[in-house]
Amino acid sequence: MAFVNDYAKDGELERFKLREMWDKYLPRYKGNYWMGRVPDLTIDRDSNSYLMITGSGGEDTPNWKYFLLWLDGFEVKATVKHVPGGSTSFSDNPFRIIWDLVRLDFVSGGDERRDEVIATLRSALSVYGYRGIHRQVLNTLVEFRF
């Protein structure tokens, strides 16, 4: 199996420590788990890996996105950004998303897994597409500058 955009299934809240990760990476909303909805993830259930968006850039970094990449209990905070050359209109065909890596923070150590993390991040972002399970654009082409 590969990554898919999906909602967490029964038992995955505990299995993937989703409540703990929510409180840790979204402290502003601590305890307000998904505001009454089921958590959405870009998930590979076979490898126990998922990508969860934790925030977006501010005034100085509007194209930045912050993600938690969970690899079977190994946490990585990934900061990526959209770079010039990507689509600016939903009518573009193909619709292009171009990501560049800003930084990786290895929460649980393991910088030696960097190549694996980057490959998994690329795979997950390719499936995440425009906005995960919430919105996709037909004929999306995801590219990387890292």
QUIWO-V574856 format. One record per run of one state. SS is the DSSP state (@ for helix, = for strand, . for the rest). FROM is the first residue (numbers start at 0). TO is the last residue. Records with the same first field share a line. If there is no record, write none. Layout:
SS: FROM-TO  FROM-TO
This chain:
.: 0-2  7-10  15-16  25-25  29-31  36-38  44-47  56-62  71-72  82-93  106-109  128-129  131-133  135-138  144-145
=: 3-6  39-43  48-55  63-70  73-81  94-105  130-130  134-134  139-143
@: 11-14  17-24  26-28  32-35  110-127
